[in-house]
Amino acid sequence: MPKVSVEIPQELLDDLNGHVGDDKKFVNKSDAIRTAIRKMLDMMDDIDRRHGRIND
C-alpha cells in the first residue's frame, strides 16, 4: 500500500489522537485517516450526483 505524508495542525492531530487506541473508534491513525478519506469521497460523490455531475 502506498504511503502518503501530510502536514496537519497540532490541534487536528490532538483531536485525531483522541479517537485512536484501545477501546476507541480506530486502532491506529492510518485507519482513522483512511476512514475519513473514504467518508469524504462518498459525501463528494453524493453532492456530485445531486448536481448531475455523476451518472450511475
Backbone atoms as SQL, in Angstrom:
CREATE TABLE atoms (id INTEGER PRIMARY KEY, chain TEXT, resi INTEGER, resn TEXT, atom TEXT, x REAL, y REAL, z REAL);
INSERT INTO atoms VALUES
  (1, 'A', 1, 'MET', 'N', 0.851, -1.163, 0.000),
  (2, 'A', 1, 'MET', 'CA', 0.000, 0.000, 0.000),
  (3, 'A', 1, 'MET', 'C', 0.908, 1.241, 0.000),
  (4, 'A', 2, 'PRO', 'N', 0.614, 2.215, -0.849),
  (5, 'A', 2, 'PRO', 'CA', 1.432, 3.427, -0.885),
  (6, 'A', 2, 'PRO', 'C', 1.338, 4.210, 0.423),
  (7, 'A', 3, 'LYS', 'N', 2.395, 4.936, 0.732),
  (8, 'A', 3, 'LYS', 'CA', 2.402, 5.803, 1.910),
  (9, 'A', 3, 'LYS', 'C', 2.302, 7.245, 1.453),
  (10, 'A', 4, 'VAL', 'N', 1.588, 8.043, 2.230),
  (11, 'A', 4, 'VAL', 'CA', 1.406, 9.462, 1.939),
  (12, 'A', 4, 'VAL', 'C', 1.790, 10.239, 3.193),
  (13, 'A', 5, 'SER', 'N', 2.517, 11.305, 3.007),
  (14, 'A', 5, 'SER', 'CA', 2.901, 12.149, 4.128),
  (15, 'A', 5, 'SER', 'C', 2.128, 13.457, 4.043),
  (16, 'A', 6, 'VAL', 'N', 1.555, 13.882, 5.168),
  (17, 'A', 6, 'VAL', 'CA', 0.805, 15.141, 5.195),
  (18, 'A', 6, 'VAL', 'C', 1.203, 15.951, 6.421),
  (19, 'A', 7, 'GLU', 'N', 1.062, 17.237, 6.300),
  (20, 'A', 7, 'GLU', 'CA', 1.265, 18.122, 7.442),
  (21, 'A', 7, 'GLU', 'C', -0.102, 18.605, 7.886),
  (22, 'A', 8, 'ILE', 'N', -0.376, 18.486, 9.179),
  (23, 'A', 8, 'ILE', 'CA', -1.660, 18.940, 9.719),
  (24, 'A', 8, 'ILE', 'C', -1.405, 19.748, 10.987),
  (25, 'A', 9, 'PRO', 'N', -2.314, 20.648, 11.313),
  (26, 'A', 9, 'PRO', 'CA', -2.150, 21.437, 12.530),
  (27, 'A', 9, 'PRO', 'C', -2.174, 20.534, 13.773),
  (28, 'A', 10, 'GLN', 'N', -1.440, 20.913, 14.788),
  (29, 'A', 10, 'GLN', 'CA', -1.360, 20.134, 16.027),
  (30, 'A', 10, 'GLN', 'C', -2.740, 19.907, 16.643),
  (31, 'A', 11, 'GLU', 'N', -3.595, 20.921, 16.569),
  (32, 'A', 11, 'GLU', 'CA', -4.951, 20.803, 17.129),
  (33, 'A', 11, 'GLU', 'C', -5.723, 19.660, 16.467),
  (34, 'A', 12, 'LEU', 'N', -5.593, 19.528, 15.159),
  (35, 'A', 12, 'LEU', 'CA', -6.267, 18.457, 14.432),
  (36, 'A', 12, 'LEU', 'C', -5.681, 17.097, 14.806),
  (37, 'A', 13, 'LEU', 'N', -4.367, 17.024, 14.926),
  (38, 'A', 13, 'LEU', 'CA', -3.709, 15.788, 15.326),
  (39, 'A', 13, 'LEU', 'C', -4.120, 15.388, 16.741),
  (40, 'A', 14, 'ASP', 'N', -4.188, 16.345, 17.649),
  (41, 'A', 14, 'ASP', 'CA', -4.619, 16.048, 19.016),
  (42, 'A', 14, 'ASP', 'C', -6.033, 15.491, 19.031),
  (43, 'A', 15, 'ASP', 'N', -6.922, 16.079, 18.238),
  (44, 'A', 15, 'ASP', 'CA', -8.300, 15.592, 18.148),
  (45, 'A', 15, 'ASP', 'C', -8.329, 14.179, 17.587),
  (46, 'A', 16, 'LEU', 'N', -7.559, 13.945, 16.520),
  (47, 'A', 16, 'LEU', 'CA', -7.475, 12.617, 15.921),
  (48, 'A', 16, 'LEU', 'C', -6.985, 11.593, 16.943),
  (49, 'A', 17, 'ASN', 'N', -5.933, 11.933, 17.667),
  (50, 'A', 17, 'ASN', 'CA', -5.368, 11.020, 18.657),
  (51, 'A', 17, 'ASN', 'C', -6.372, 10.651, 19.746),
  (52, 'A', 18, 'GLY', 'N', -7.321, 11.516, 20.006),
  (53, 'A', 18, 'GLY', 'CA', -8.353, 11.225, 20.991),
  (54, 'A', 18, 'GLY', 'C', -9.302, 10.113, 20.568),
  (55, 'A', 19, 'HIS', 'N', -9.268, 9.762, 19.294),
  (56, 'A', 19, 'HIS', 'CA', -10.158, 8.721, 18.763),
  (57, 'A', 19, 'HIS', 'C', -9.407, 7.441, 18.411),
  (58, 'A', 20, 'VAL', 'N', -8.110, 7.413, 18.688),
  (59, 'A', 20, 'VAL', 'CA', -7.262, 6.284, 18.300),
  (60, 'A', 20, 'VAL', 'C', -6.726, 5.577, 19.535),
  (61, 'A', 21, 'GLY', 'N', -6.811, 4.242, 19.533),
  (62, 'A', 21, 'GLY', 'CA', -6.223, 3.468, 20.620),
  (63, 'A', 21, 'GLY', 'C', -7.161, 2.389, 21.122),
  (64, 'A', 22, 'ASP', 'N', -6.714, 1.689, 22.148),
  (65, 'A', 22, 'ASP', 'CA', -7.514, 0.615, 22.734),
  (66, 'A', 22, 'ASP', 'C', -8.857, 1.174, 23.208),
  (67, 'A', 23, 'ASP', 'N', -9.911, 0.443, 22.890),
  (68, 'A', 23, 'ASP', 'CA', -11.284, 0.820, 23.284),
  (69, 'A', 23, 'ASP', 'C', -11.730, 2.157, 22.704),
  (70, 'A', 24, 'LYS', 'N', -11.148, 2.565, 21.598),
  (71, 'A', 24, 'LYS', 'CA', -11.568, 3.808, 20.922),
  (72, 'A', 24, 'LYS', 'C', -12.117, 3.441, 19.547),
  (73, 'A', 25, 'LYS', 'N', -12.438, 4.423, 18.748),
  (74, 'A', 25, 'LYS', 'CA', -13.065, 4.194, 17.441),
  (75, 'A', 25, 'LYS', 'C', -12.131, 3.568, 16.410),
  (76, 'A', 26, 'PHE', 'N', -10.836, 3.888, 16.487),
  (77, 'A', 26, 'PHE', 'CA', -9.882, 3.421, 15.485),
  (78, 'A', 26, 'PHE', 'C', -8.673, 2.784, 16.146),
  (79, 'A', 27, 'VAL', 'N', -8.124, 1.760, 15.494),
  (80, 'A', 27, 'VAL', 'CA', -6.960, 1.057, 16.038),
  (81, 'A', 27, 'VAL', 'C', -5.676, 1.873, 15.906),
  (82, 'A', 28, 'ASN', 'N', -5.583, 2.650, 14.821),
  (83, 'A', 28, 'ASN', 'CA', -4.387, 3.459, 14.614),
  (84, 'A', 28, 'ASN', 'C', -4.739, 4.681, 13.753),
  (85, 'A', 29, 'LYS', 'N', -3.791, 5.586, 13.623),
  (86, 'A', 29, 'LYS', 'CA', -4.028, 6.822, 12.863),
  (87, 'A', 29, 'LYS', 'C', -4.322, 6.538, 11.399),
  (88, 'A', 30, 'SER', 'N', -3.611, 5.577, 10.831),
  (89, 'A', 30, 'SER', 'CA', -3.832, 5.257, 9.409),
  (90, 'A', 30, 'SER', 'C', -5.268, 4.821, 9.167),
  (91, 'A', 31, 'ASP', 'N', -5.792, 3.986, 10.055),
  (92, 'A', 31, 'ASP', 'CA', -7.181, 3.518, 9.932),
  (93, 'A', 31, 'ASP', 'C', -8.143, 4.700, 10.021),
  (94, 'A', 32, 'ALA', 'N', -7.895, 5.605, 10.947),
  (95, 'A', 32, 'ALA', 'CA', -8.756, 6.777, 11.108),
  (96, 'A', 32, 'ALA', 'C', -8.724, 7.663, 9.865),
  (97, 'A', 33, 'ILE', 'N', -7.538, 7.889, 9.338),
  (98, 'A', 33, 'ILE', 'CA', -7.395, 8.760, 8.165),
  (99, 'A', 33, 'ILE', 'C', -8.014, 8.120, 6.927),
  (100, 'A', 34, 'ARG', 'N', -7.789, 6.816, 6.728),
  (101, 'A', 34, 'ARG', 'CA', -8.417, 6.119, 5.585),
  (102, 'A', 34, 'ARG', 'C', -9.937, 6.218, 5.670),
  (103, 'A', 35, 'THR', 'N', -10.485, 5.993, 6.863),
  (104, 'A', 35, 'THR', 'CA', -11.936, 6.062, 7.050),
  (105, 'A', 35, 'THR', 'C', -12.453, 7.465, 6.742),
  (106, 'A', 36, 'ALA', 'N', -11.742, 8.486, 7.212),
  (107, 'A', 36, 'ALA', 'CA', -12.157, 9.864, 6.963),
  (108, 'A', 36, 'ALA', 'C', -12.126, 10.189, 5.476),
  (109, 'A', 37, 'ILE', 'N', -11.103, 9.745, 4.782),
  (110, 'A', 37, 'ILE', 'CA', -10.998, 9.999, 3.342),
  (111, 'A', 37, 'ILE', 'C', -12.127, 9.314, 2.595),
  (112, 'A', 38, 'ARG', 'N', -12.389, 8.045, 2.939),
  (113, 'A', 38, 'ARG', 'CA', -13.494, 7.330, 2.266),
  (114, 'A', 38, 'ARG', 'C', -14.819, 8.041, 2.477),
  (115, 'A', 39, 'LYS', 'N', -15.071, 8.463, 3.722),
  (116, 'A', 39, 'LYS', 'CA', -16.325, 9.144, 4.032),
  (117, 'A', 39, 'LYS', 'C', -16.434, 10.458, 3.260),
  (118, 'A', 40, 'MET', 'N', -15.341, 11.230, 3.205),
  (119, 'A', 40, 'MET', 'CA', -15.352, 12.493, 2.482),
  (120, 'A', 40, 'MET', 'C', -15.615, 12.261, 0.988),
  (121, 'A', 41, 'LEU', 'N', -14.962, 11.251, 0.408),
  (122, 'A', 41, 'LEU', 'CA', -15.162, 10.974, -1.019),
  (123, 'A', 41, 'LEU', 'C', -16.587, 10.518, -1.303),
  (124, 'A', 42, 'ASP', 'N', -17.167, 9.712, -0.408),
  (125, 'A', 42, 'ASP', 'CA', -18.575, 9.310, -0.557),
  (126, 'A', 42, 'ASP', 'C', -19.493, 10.531, -0.518),
  (127, 'A', 43, 'MET', 'N', -19.223, 11.445, 0.406),
  (128, 'A', 43, 'MET', 'CA', -20.033, 12.660, 0.501),
  (129, 'A', 43, 'MET', 'C', -19.897, 13.508, -0.763),
  (130, 'A', 44, 'MET', 'N', -18.686, 13.597, -1.287),
  (131, 'A', 44, 'MET', 'CA', -18.469, 14.377, -2.511),
  (132, 'A', 44, 'MET', 'C', -19.192, 13.731, -3.693),
  (133, 'A', 45, 'ASP', 'N', -19.179, 12.398, -3.756),
  (134, 'A', 45, 'ASP', 'CA', -19.909, 11.693, -4.819),
  (135, 'A', 45, 'ASP', 'C', -21.409, 11.969, -4.707),
  (136, 'A', 46, 'ASP', 'N', -21.940, 11.966, -3.479),
  (137, 'A', 46, 'ASP', 'CA', -23.364, 12.266, -3.285),
  (138, 'A', 46, 'ASP', 'C', -23.703, 13.673, -3.768),
  (139, 'A', 47, 'ILE', 'N', -22.851, 14.623, -3.448),
  (140, 'A', 47, 'ILE', 'CA', -23.070, 16.007, -3.894),
  (141, 'A', 47, 'ILE', 'C', -23.015, 16.089, -5.414),
  (142, 'A', 48, 'ASP', 'N', -22.021, 15.423, -6.023),
  (143, 'A', 48, 'ASP', 'CA', -21.910, 15.419, -7.486),
  (144, 'A', 48, 'ASP', 'C', -23.146, 14.783, -8.130),
  (145, 'A', 49, 'ARG', 'N', -23.657, 13.708, -7.526),
  (146, 'A', 49, 'ARG', 'CA', -24.864, 13.065, -8.069),
  (147, 'A', 49, 'ARG', 'C', -26.049, 14.031, -8.041),
  (148, 'A', 50, 'ARG', 'N', -26.205, 14.711, -6.920),
  (149, 'A', 50, 'ARG', 'CA', -27.336, 15.652, -6.796),
  (150, 'A', 50, 'ARG', 'C', -27.247, 16.780, -7.800),
  (151, 'A', 51, 'HIS', 'N', -26.039, 17.125, -8.218),
  (152, 'A', 51, 'HIS', 'CA', -25.854, 18.211, -9.188),
  (153, 'A', 51, 'HIS', 'C', -25.697, 17.684, -10.617),
  (154, 'A', 52, 'GLY', 'N', -25.952, 16.389, -10.798),
  (155, 'A', 52, 'GLY', 'CA', -25.915, 15.816, -12.140),
  (156, 'A', 52, 'GLY', 'C', -24.534, 15.656, -12.729),
  (157, 'A', 53, 'ARG', 'N', -23.515, 15.648, -11.905),
  (158, 'A', 53, 'ARG', 'CA', -22.147, 15.509, -12.425),
  (159, 'A', 53, 'ARG', 'C', -21.685, 14.065, -12.491),
  (160, 'A', 54, 'ILE', 'N', -22.453, 13.148, -11.865),
  (161, 'A', 54, 'ILE', 'CA', -22.132, 11.718, -11.899),
  (162, 'A', 54, 'ILE', 'C', -23.373, 10.959, -12.305),
  (163, 'A', 55, 'ASN', 'N', -23.220, 10.085, -13.243),
  (164, 'A', 55, 'ASN', 'CA', -24.332, 9.218, -13.639),
  (165, 'A', 55, 'ASN', 'C', -23.998, 7.782, -13.255),
  (166, 'A', 56, 'ASP', 'N', -24.859, 7.174, -12.454),
  (167, 'A', 56, 'ASP', 'CA', -24.643, 5.773, -12.055),
  (168, 'A', 56, 'ASP', 'C', -25.239, 4.822, -13.062);
